[in-house]
Amino acid sequence: MSTDTRPAAAETEADNAATGDNATAATDAAPRERAAVWATFKEAPPAVKTVLAGVLVNRLSGFLHVFLVLFLTDAGHSKGHTVIALGVYGAGAVAGSLVGGTLADRLGIRHATVLSMSSTAVLTAALLYLPDFTLLLGAIALVSLGAQLFRPASATLLADQTDGDRQIMIFAMYRFGLNVGATAAPLLGYALYNAGGHEYTLLFWGEAAIALLYALVARATLPAKARRQPAAAVAAAVADATAPATPGGYGAVLRDRRYLLYLAAAFFHSAVYMQYLSTLPLYMKDAQMALFWYTFAVALNGFIVIAFELLVTKLSQQWPLKITVGLGFALVGAGVACYGLPIGPAAVVIGTLVWSLGEILGGPAVFAYPASAGPEHLRSRYIGSFQFMFGLGSALGPMAGTWLFLQFGSLVWPLVGACSLLATLFGLIAVRPRPAAPEPVTAA
């Protein structure tokens, strides 16, 4: 991740002076060109393109959780069983991030991804043929866990095979695939549901087929454990050759106190972020606002993120990482706090605009930072722990926000805004600046 904001001309001049080679100017200008959206994608290694396409395909097939409640109730299960199943699905998804970080490290990127997608395919189809609720519950837990296993592996590959000055843009593309897939998945699922005569056979088998297709593509195109280290990473490894080895596993992550602050920031940030899906509709219903304003706010956020995040990242990737992450956390909190303003639907629109700006400014950097936060050989563990904490905040945040709303009413919004203030403070302390690249060495 690049936090170097030197002007291109000055950087080129300095490097030319060091090497005496005019060809260096063209070489140093290239990273700034590659930071553009299309150039970054076009020049990415094939494995990176596979992951970027795969995450979109995976999210397009991720309509199981959308139809899970309808599937269970239509199968005759009680509302209580449905609530339990949803809780198990969420728990499996959260645990999948930690397990995925371990598998990416031990099995390698290719095998972890193939295991994730193939198990998801088999288990999704199996849900149709498990009449016993206990077996169904176990399959739901495993399918949600399996669906998450590929994410740490995918993020690790993106970081391993992308130079630091392009990582934020690559992760912006990764998020773009997630968002487009998440937006289109319910529509695709509904189309399969209708095509199947309002039955779930075609729906679940369709999701299984898509997951299996990606497993086959990953098996053919993704690397196993070999990593293409960028030049900067190689130079850093040479510089640290005499440093003592860092112990492996999640224990090493827990000993990194500065990164623990980042994990806490990710937890609070995701908990606040999720309030628009849980507490906001309850608050608007209590305030007797029309449903139109809630659906408008959700659609507005989706449009802003999909339409503008990549374009904004072209600018924000040049900023110091600490500033980008801090702004993202702070603006999300400020936007959610705006919901408490006594101006009716206008507060909902203004608040959504503010936190959507925070999402597109900070989102790519927030997701990219864990890949460079620790030692290279622990990259998958750092990524897995981040995704675990982000998922945990996403799971617990709605419950906490709903409880605060029931206890304190509209005061819930400044309270959750205070959580974002904590996230901002922790993020500013935790984010380490990217080490300056070593100066070129000339032959004597």
N, C-alpha and C positions, 0 to 999 in steps of 0.2 A: 504494500500500500504506500502510495507516495504522499509524503507530507512536505516535500521539497517545493517551495514556491519561488525559487529563483527564476528571474526572467530567462526565456529561452536564449536570447542573444548573449546575455552575460554568461550563462552556463556553457554555451558553445565556445565563446571566446576563451574562457578559462581552461576548458578541456583541450582546445587547440594549442594553447600556450604550453600545456603540460606535455603534450605528445608531439608537437611540431608537425602534425599530420592534418592537412586540410580536409581529408576524407572524414575526419571525426565529426565535422559539422553536420553532415548528412546523417550520420549514425545517431547523434544525440537528438536531432530533430525528430527522428522517427517515433520515439515513444509518445511524444505529444500528439502526433497524427493518429497513432494507434489507439489513443484514448477516446477517439470518436466511436460512436456506437457501431456503425457498420464495419469500419476498419478493424475494430477490436474483434468482432465476431469472425470476419473473413480470415484474419491472420491467426486465429486461435487454433490449437492442435485439434485433430479429429476427435480425440477422446473428450475434449471440452465441449465441442459441438454436440456430441452424443449426449452428454449430461444435460446440456441446456435444452435440447429437444426432448430428452427423456423426462425431465421434470415437468414440462408442459403436458406430455402425454400422460404421465402419472397422475397429474392433477385433473386432467380431463376425465380420467377414469375413476376419480375419487368421489363418486356420488353415492357410495354405500352409506356414509354417515347421514347424508341428506334423506335417504329413504328408509333408514334403519327403523325409525319409530313406526312408520306406516307398515313396514314389513312385519314387525313384531305384533302390532295390534291386529292386522289382518289375519295373522296366523293364530289368533285367539289368546295371546298372552295378555296378562293384566297390565294396568298402568304401573303398578308397583314393579313388576318384572321389567317393564320398559325402562323405568328410571334406573334400575340396577344395571341393565345392559348398557345404557348410555354412560354410566359411571365407569363400568369395566372398560368400555371402548376408550374413554378418555385416559384412564390409567395405563392401558396398554400402549397408547400413543406416546405418553410421557416417558414411560420406561424404554420404549423403543429407541429413543435418542441416545441414552446411555449405553444400551446394548450395541447399538449401531456403531458407536465410537470404538468400542472394544473389538468388534468384528472387523471393522475397517483396518485396524492395526494388526490383528492376528491373521485374518484370512486374506487381506488385500482388498483393494477397491473393487476389482472385477467380481471376485467370489462373493463379497458382501452384498453387492448390488444384485447379482443373480439370485442369491438366496432370498433376499428381500422380495424381489418381484415374483419369483416362482412360488414361494410360500403364500404370498398374497393371492396369486391366481388360484391355487388349489383350495385354500381356505374360503375364499369368497364364493366359489362355486359350491363348496360343501355346505354352506349355510342353508341352502335350499333343501337339504336332505337330512337335517338333524331335528327330528321332532321333539326330542327331550330337551328341556330348557337348560339343564346343567351342561350338557354337551354343547348346546348352542352358545351358552355363555362363555365356555372355554374357547370355542372357535372365534367368537367375537374378540376376545382378549388377544388371541394370537394373531388374528388378521390385522388388528389395529397396530400391534407391536411390529409385525412383519412389514407393514406398509411404511413404517418410519425408519427401518434399518438402513435404507439406502441413503438417507439424507446426510449423515456424517460422512459416509464414503464419498458421496457426490461433492460435498463442500471441500473435503480434503483434496480430491482430484483437481477441482477448480483452482485451489490455492497452489498445489504442487506444480501444475503445468501452466501457470499464468505468472508473468513477471509482476513485480510489486506495483509498478506504476499503472497497471491495468486491472488489478484485482478488484477495486471498488466497482469499476464498470462491469466487470464480469459478474460480480454478485448482484449488480443492478439488473442484469439480464436474467440471472437466476430467479430473482424476485419477480421479474416481469412474467416469466413462465408460470410461476406459482399463482400470480394474481389472475392472469388470463385464464389459466386452467380452472381455478376456483370459481371464476365468474361463469364460465361456459359449462362446467360440469353438471349443474342442476338441469340446464336446458337439454344437454345430451342425454342425461338420465331420464328425463321426462319423455324425450322422444322414444327411447328404447322401451319405456314403460307403456306408452301408447301403442307402439308397434307390436308389443307382446300381448296385446289384448288386456291391458290393465292387470297383467300378472308380472311376477318378478323374475321369471326364468330367464328371459332374454336380457333383462337388466343386469343380473348378477353374472351370467355367463359372458355378457359383453365386457363387463369390468375385468373379469378373469382373463379373457382373451387379450385385452389390451396390456395387462400386466405381464402376461406370458410373452407377448411380442417384444416388449421392452427387455425382458430377461434374455431373450435370444439375441437381440441387438447388442446388449451390454456384453454378453459372453463373447461375441465376435469382435468387438471394437475397443473395449476398455482394457487398459493395462492391468496387470496383476499387482505386483508390488513395486515395480520399477517406477522411479520418480524422476522426472526431468526437472532438475533444480535450475532456476534462473541464475544468471550470472551473479546477481547481487547475493543470492543465497549461498552460492559456491564461495564467493569472497568472504562472506561472514563465517562460513564453516572453517575456512583456512585460518581466519583470524582467531577463532575460538578453539583451534586444534589442541591447545595445551590446557583447556579448561576441564575440570573434573566432570565426569559423566553424570547426567541427571537421572535419578531413578525413574522407572517407567510406571505406567498405570495411573488411575485416577488419584492415588495417594499423592503423586507429584503435583497434580493440579491443586489439590487441597492445601499443599504447603506453599503455594504461590499466593500470599496474602493479598497482593495487589490485584491479582486476577479474581480473587474471591469477591472483592468489591465490585468488579465488573459483572460478575454473575448475579450479585444482589441487585445491581442496577438493572440488569436484564429482566429479573423477576418482577421488580416494581413497575418497570416500563410496560411489560406485556400485560400485567394485571390492570393497569390504567387503560391501556389501549383497548382491552376487551369490553370496557364499559359501554361502548356504543351498541354492542350486541345484546347486552343483558340489562343493565340498569337504565339506560336511556329510554327504551320502549316503556318500561314500567313508570318512569318519571313522567313521560309525555302523556301516558294514559291517565295518570293521576291528575295531571294538569289539564286534562280534557283537550289536548291538542289533537288535531285531525291526523289520522294514520298517514295521510299523504305526506306530511312533513317528515315523518320518520323514513318512509321509503325513499323520499327525495334525498335525504341526508345520506343514506346508505349508497344510493346510486351515484350521488355527487362524489363521495369518497372513491368509489370504484373507478369512475371516469378520470378523476384527477391522477390517481396512482398509475393507471394503465397508460394514460395519454402523456403524462409529463415527467414520470420518474426518471426515465432514461435521459431525457433532455436536460433535466436539472442536474443529474449526476455528471454530465459533461463539465459543468461548472464546479460543483461541490467537491469533486474528486481532487481538485487542485488545492483545496483548503487544508490547513492542519487538521489531522484526524480528530484530535481532542475537541476542536471547535465544532466539527461536523457532528460528532456523536452527542456532545452537550446540547447543541441547538436542537437536534432531533428529539432528545428526551424532553427538553424544556418546552418546545412548541406543542408536543402531544399533550403534556400536562396543562399548558395554558389553554389549549383548545377545549379540552374536556371541562376545565373549570368554567369556561364561558357558558356552558349549559345552564349554570345556576343564575345567570343574569336575568332580571325580571322583565324581559322584553319579548316573551312568548316565542313563537316560531323563529323569529330573527336570531335568537340566541342559539338555536339548533343549527341554523345555516352558518352563522359566523363561527361558532365553535368547531363545526366540521371542517370548514375551510382552513382554520388555523392548525388543527391537529393533522389534517391531510398534508399541509405544507411541511410539518415536522416529519411526517412519515416519508415523504419523497426526498427530503433533504438528508435525513439521518439513517433511513432504513438500510441502504446498501452498505454504508460504513459500519453500522452496528453489526450486521451479519458478516462482514468481511474481516473485522478486527480479530476475532478468535483464531483465525488461521495464522496470524503472525504474533500472537500474544505470548507464546511460549516456545520452548525448544522444538526444532523441526520434527524430531522423532516422536514428539508427543502431540503433534498437530491434531490428529483425529480425536484424541481425548479432550483437548481444549475445545474443539468444535462440538463434540458430543455433550460435554458438560454445559456449554452455552445453550444448545438446543434443548437440553433437559430443563434448565432453569426457565428458559423462555416458555416452554410448553407447560411447566408447572404454574407459572404466573398466569398463563392463558386459561388453565383449568380452575385455579383457585380464585382468580380475580373476579369473575362473575358472581361467585357465591359471596365473597367479601363485600362487593359493591352492593349487591341486593340486600344484605344484612344491614349495611350502613344506611341505605335508603329507608328501610323499614324503621330504623331506630331514629334517624336524624332528618329525614325528609330531604329537602333541597340542599341542606348542608353537606350532603354526600359529595357534591362537586368540588368545593374547596378542599375537602378532606382527601379526595383522590388526587387533586392537584398537588397537595403536599407530598404525596407519594412520588409524584414525578419530580418534585424538587429534590427529594432524596436520591432518586435515580440520576438526576443531573449532577449532583454533587459527587456521588460515587463514581460516575462515569468520568468526570473531569480529573479525579484523583487517579483512577485506575488506568486510563489509557496511556500507554507508553508511546513516546514519539518514535517514529521509524528511524533506526540508525542511519546516519549519513553514509551514502555509498563511498567506498574507498576511492581515493584519487588514482587515476590510471598510472601505472608504473612503466617507465620507458627503459629501454635497454641501454646499458652503459656504453 
